[in-house]
Structures are given as structure tokens and as C-alpha cells.
Amino acid sequence: MNEWLFQHAQDHVQIVGLIQQAFAIVLPTYVIDPMDQKDFKGWALRHQNYHNDMNGLLGNNGSDLQVVDWNSAEERESWFWLNYQEHLAAHKRLGA
């Protein structure tokens, strides 16, 4: 999970950079790695802010990624899939 968190955060930073190159707009960056296990709500909000920023600017549909029952394998898998789809859509829109 730690490796995923790191790679995932790096991908968000890359998307912010690609948006800056494509649109000359500097979006904020948020601390999502490391994840503070005692403040999941804060992490989820910062992560959602990344998605709201990129989806809003790129015109992509998004999901509420703040709501997930991590104890449910089905919800966990769905969360990872939705998150991945939003990253994929951003990269496709940015041609990267």
C-alpha cells in the first residue's frame, strides 16, 4: 500500500504539471503521501480535491472518492477502479 500511495501521489503531481503545460494554469498540490492513518477523512478530502480540480478543468466526470468502506472488498475494489478511471481519463485528455 505504501508503494501505491507514493506512485499515486506522483501521478497526481504529474497531472498537475501536465495541466500547467497545457493550459498555463497552476493547480494546487495536496499532501496525500504519506497517508496519516489517524486522519483518513483529511486524506480523503485532499485526494478528492485533486480529482475535483483535474476533472473540473478537463471536463471529465468524477466520483465521490471520499466515501468507501475499506472493510468491504467490493467497495475497496470499486474505489480503486473509479480512481484509476479518473486518472486514465485525465491522462487521455492531456495526451500523456
C-alpha positions in Angstrom: 0.0 0.0 0.0 2.9 2.4 0.8 4.3 1.9 -2.8 0.8 2.5 -4.3 0.4 5.7 -2.2 3.7 7.0 -3.4 3.1 6.2 -7.0 -0.4 7.5 -6.9 0.7 10.9 -5.3 3.4 11.2 -8.0 0.8 10.7 -10.7 -1.3 13.5 -9.3 1.7 15.8 -9.3 2.4 14.8 -12.9 -1.2 15.6 -13.9 -0.9 19.0 -12.2 2.3 19.6 -14.2 0.6 18.5 -17.5 -2.3 20.8 -16.8 0.1 23.7 -16.2 1.8 23.0 -19.5 -1.4 22.6 -21.5 -3.4 25.4 -20.0 -0.9 27.7 -18.2 -3.0 27.1 -15.0 -1.2 26.2 -11.8 -3.4 23.9 -9.7 -2.7 23.4 -6.1 -0.9 20.3 -4.9 -2.1 18.4 -1.8 -0.3 16.1 0.6 -1.6 12.7 0.0 1.6 10.7 0.7 2.2 9.6 3.3 -1.4 8.8 4.5 -2.0 9.6 8.1 -3.9 6.6 9.3 -5.4 8.7 12.1 -6.8 11.3 9.7 -8.3 9.4 6.8 -11.0 12.0 6.4 -8.4 14.7 5.9 -6.5 12.5 3.4 -9.7 11.7 1.5 -10.7 15.3 1.3 -7.2 16.3 -0.1 -7.4 13.4 -2.5 -10.9 14.4 -3.6 -9.7 18.0 -4.1 -7.1 16.7 -6.6 -9.8 14.9 -8.5 -12.3 17.8 -8.4 -9.6 20.2 -9.7 -8.5 18.0 -12.6 -11.9 16.7 -13.5 -13.4 20.2 -13.4 -10.8 21.7 -15.6 -10.6 18.8 -18.0 -14.4 18.3 -18.2 -14.2 14.7 -17.0 -16.9 13.1 -14.9 -15.8 12.1 -11.4 -17.0 10.2 -8.4 -17.1 10.9 -4.7 -13.9 9.1 -3.7 -14.3 10.2 -0.1 -16.9 7.6 0.6 -15.7 4.0 0.9 -16.0 1.2 3.4 -12.4 -0.1 3.4 -13.6 -3.2 5.3 -15.7 -4.2 2.2 -13.6 -5.9 -0.5 -16.2 -5.0 -3.1 -16.2 -1.3 -2.1 -12.4 -1.2 -2.0 -12.1 -2.7 -5.5 -14.7 -0.3 -6.8 -12.9 2.6 -5.2 -9.6 1.7 -6.8 -11.3 1.1 -10.2 -13.1 4.5 -10.1 -9.9 6.3 -9.0 -7.9 4.6 -11.8 -10.5 5.5 -14.4 -10.3 9.2 -13.4 -6.5 9.1 -13.7 -6.7 7.4 -17.0 -9.3 9.9 -18.3 -7.1 12.8 -17.2 -4.0 11.3 -19.0 -6.0 10.7 -22.2 -7.4 14.2 -22.2 -3.9 15.6 -21.7 -2.3 13.3 -24.3 0.0 11.7 -21.9 
